[in-house]
């Protein structure tokens, strides 16, 4: 009986010591800075092209999408981008200007506008600028897949991905010539979901009709030299507008 009593007493002491130990062990709360990434959607946006085709100015603007992985705060926060100087970046520093980024209070997405400049060299070449998000006192770098962004510009036509909005409102097939006509008739450099949200269904149809009217007018005036795709899957075939 005495043995049982001593066993219970030992177990009781162990429980009390455990509780005291837990009470004194205050784990440090996990803290992490928010992360900076490129792109404003879940799907990564990691490149953009700009053409001075149809633009008489010597300077253009490229809008870079930025997102913060974290919570909004009630104060402005600064962020930075850095240039990756390797074989991918061939743009000379005088051809671009990258401002300091400022994320306004209460938001987690931003668009940083960088300036790109035209030179005669770009009549026959493409300038490439490879950017990386930079860690600072406010932000860490995010996942590696979204740390990098490539900007390309030229005086030539640099055809972007001929996506669903091109195929729906402009032409089912894409080519360099089709893209040049698109730029010259609409003034746009691309036609993505973001552009469609700005123009809406009716506005997109108007853009498609501008493109189509140009094709039809040219072909009517030049029946022996109609407009055809100069490259791509439909090379040599007539450019057929959607509207």
C-alpha positions in Angstrom: 0.0 0.0 0.0 2.9 2.3 0.9 4.5 1.5 -2.5 1.3 2.5 -4.3 1.1 5.7 -2.4 4.7 6.6 -3.3 3.9 5.8 -7.0 0.9 8.2 -7.1 2.9 10.9 -5.3 5.7 10.6 -7.9 3.2 10.8 -10.8 1.5 13.8 -9.2 4.9 15.6 -8.9 5.7 14.8 -12.5 2.4 16.3 -13.7 2.9 19.5 -11.7 6.5 19.9 -13.0 5.2 19.4 -16.6 2.5 22.1 -16.1 5.0 24.5 -14.6 7.5 23.8 -17.4 4.8 24.4 -20.1 3.7 27.6 -18.4 7.2 29.0 -18.4 7.8 28.0 -22.0 6.4 30.9 -24.1 7.2 30.1 -27.7 8.2 33.2 -29.8 5.6 34.0 -32.3 6.6 33.3 -35.9 7.1 36.4 -37.8 8.0 36.8 -41.5 8.2 39.8 -43.8 5.7 39.9 -46.7 7.2 38.8 -50.1 7.4 40.7 -53.3 6.6 38.9 -56.6 5.9 39.8 -60.3 2.3 39.4 -61.6 -1.1 40.5 -60.2 -2.8 37.1 -60.7 -2.2 33.6 -59.4 -0.8 32.7 -62.8 2.6 34.1 -63.1 3.2 37.0 -65.6 6.9 37.1 -66.3 7.5 38.9 -69.6 6.2 41.8 -71.7 7.2 43.1 -75.1 7.0 46.7 -76.4 7.3 47.9 -80.0 7.9 51.5 -81.1 6.1 50.5 -84.3 3.7 53.3 -85.1 4.9 55.4 -82.2 6.7 58.6 -83.2 8.0 59.3 -79.7 11.5 58.4 -78.6 10.4 57.1 -75.2 7.8 54.5 -74.3 6.3 53.2 -71.1 6.1 49.6 -69.9 3.9 48.8 -67.0 5.2 46.0 -64.7 2.7 44.1 -62.6 3.7 43.7 -58.9 2.1 41.8 -56.1 2.8 41.5 -52.4 2.3 38.1 -50.8 1.1 39.2 -47.4 -1.4 41.5 -45.8 -2.1 45.2 -46.5 -0.9 47.8 -44.0 -2.1 51.2 -43.1 1.1 52.9 -44.4 2.9 53.3 -47.7 5.8 50.8 -48.3 8.6 51.1 -50.8 10.0 48.3 -52.9 12.8 47.9 -55.5 13.7 46.0 -58.6 17.2 45.2 -59.8 18.7 44.4 -63.2 20.1 41.0 -63.7 23.4 41.7 -65.6 24.0 38.5 -67.5 23.8 37.2 -71.0 20.0 37.8 -71.1 20.2 41.5 -70.4 21.6 43.4 -73.4 19.9 46.7 -73.0 22.3 49.6 -72.1 21.5 51.5 -68.9 20.8 54.7 -70.9 17.9 52.9 -72.7 15.7 52.5 -69.6 14.8 54.1 -66.3 13.5 52.1 -63.3 11.9 54.2 -60.6 11.6 53.3 -56.9 8.3 51.5 -56.3 5.8 52.7 -53.7 3.0 50.4 -52.5 0.2 52.6 -51.2 -1.4 52.0 -47.8 -4.2 49.4 -47.9 -3.3 47.6 -51.1 -1.2 44.6 -52.1 -1.0 45.0 -55.9 0.8 47.7 -57.9 2.0 48.6 -61.4 5.5 50.0 -61.8 6.0 52.0 -65.0 9.5 51.9 -66.4 10.7 54.1 -69.3 12.3 52.5 -72.4 13.9 54.5 -75.1 14.2 54.2 -78.9 17.5 54.2 -80.8 18.3 53.5 -84.4 20.0 50.2 -83.4 16.6 48.9 -82.5 15.5 49.0 -86.2 17.4 45.8 -86.6 17.6 44.4 -83.0 15.7 43.8 -79.8 16.7 45.2 -76.4 16.2 42.8 -73.5 16.1 43.8 -69.9 16.0 41.0 -67.2 14.6 42.2 -63.8 14.5 40.7 -60.4 12.6 41.7 -57.3 15.0 43.0 -54.6 14.7 42.2 -50.9 14.7 45.3 -48.6 13.7 46.2 -45.1 10.0 45.9 -46.0 9.9 42.8 -48.3 11.6 39.5 -48.9 11.8 37.9 -52.3 8.8 35.6 -53.1 8.9 32.2 -54.7 11.7 31.8 -57.2 9.3 31.2 -60.2 7.9 34.8 -59.7 11.1 36.6 -58.8 12.1 37.4 -62.4 10.6 39.5 -65.3 11.8 40.1 -68.8 11.1 43.3 -70.8 11.9 43.4 -74.5 11.5 46.3 -76.9 12.4 47.3 -80.4 11.4 49.5 -83.4 10.3 46.2 -85.1 7.1 44.4 -84.6 7.6 42.0 -81.6 4.5 39.8 -81.8 3.3 38.7 -78.3 1.5 35.4 -77.7 -1.5 35.3 -80.1 -3.9 34.5 -77.3 -7.6 33.9 -77.1 -8.7 37.6 -77.4 -6.6 38.0 -80.6 -8.2 34.8 -82.0 -11.7 35.8 -80.9 -11.8 39.5 -82.1 -8.9 40.0 -84.5 -7.9 36.9 -86.5 -7.9 33.2 -85.8 -4.2 32.9 -86.8 -1.3 35.2 -85.9 1.8 36.3 -87.8 4.2 39.3 -87.7 2.3 41.0 -90.6 -1.1 40.5 -88.8 0.4 41.9 -85.6 1.8 45.0 -87.5 -1.6 45.7 -88.9 -3.2 45.2 -85.5 -0.7 47.8 -83.9 -1.2 50.3 -86.8 -5.0 50.1 -86.8 -5.7 49.9 -83.0 -2.6 51.6 -81.4 -2.4 48.7 -79.0 0.7 46.5 -78.3 -1.2 43.5 -77.0 -4.7 42.2 -76.4 -4.9 40.3 -73.2 -7.6 39.8 -70.6 -6.7 43.1 -68.9 -7.2 44.9 -72.3 -10.5 43.2 -72.8 -11.7 44.3 -69.4 -11.0 47.9 -70.4 -12.7 47.7 -73.8 -15.5 45.2 -73.1 -17.3 43.2 -75.7 -18.5 46.1 -77.8 -15.1 47.9 -77.7 -13.3 44.7 -78.7 -15.6 44.3 -81.7 -14.8 47.9 -82.7 -11.1 47.0 -82.6 -11.7 43.9 -84.6 -13.7 45.9 -87.2 -10.8 48.5 -87.6 -8.5 45.6 -88.3 -11.0 44.0 -90.7 -11.7 47.2 -92.5 -8.0 47.7 -93.2 -7.7 44.2 -94.6 -10.7 44.5 -96.8 -9.8 48.0 -98.1 -6.3 46.8 -99.0 -7.4 43.6 -100.7 -10.0 45.6 -102.7 -7.4 48.0 -103.9 -4.8 45.3 -104.5 -6.6 42.2 -105.7 -3.3 40.7 -107.1 -1.4 41.4 -103.9 -3.8 40.6 -101.0 -2.5 40.5 -97.4 -1.2 37.1 -96.4 0.5 35.8 -93.2 4.3 36.2 -93.6 5.2 33.6 -91.0 3.6 31.3 -88.4 1.4 28.3 -89.0 -0.6 30.0 -91.7 2.4 31.4 -93.6 1.3 32.3 -97.2 -2.4 32.1 -96.4 -4.7 35.1 -96.5 -5.2 37.1 -93.3 -8.9 36.6 -92.4 -10.3 39.1 -89.9 -12.9 38.1 -87.4 -15.0 41.3 -88.0 
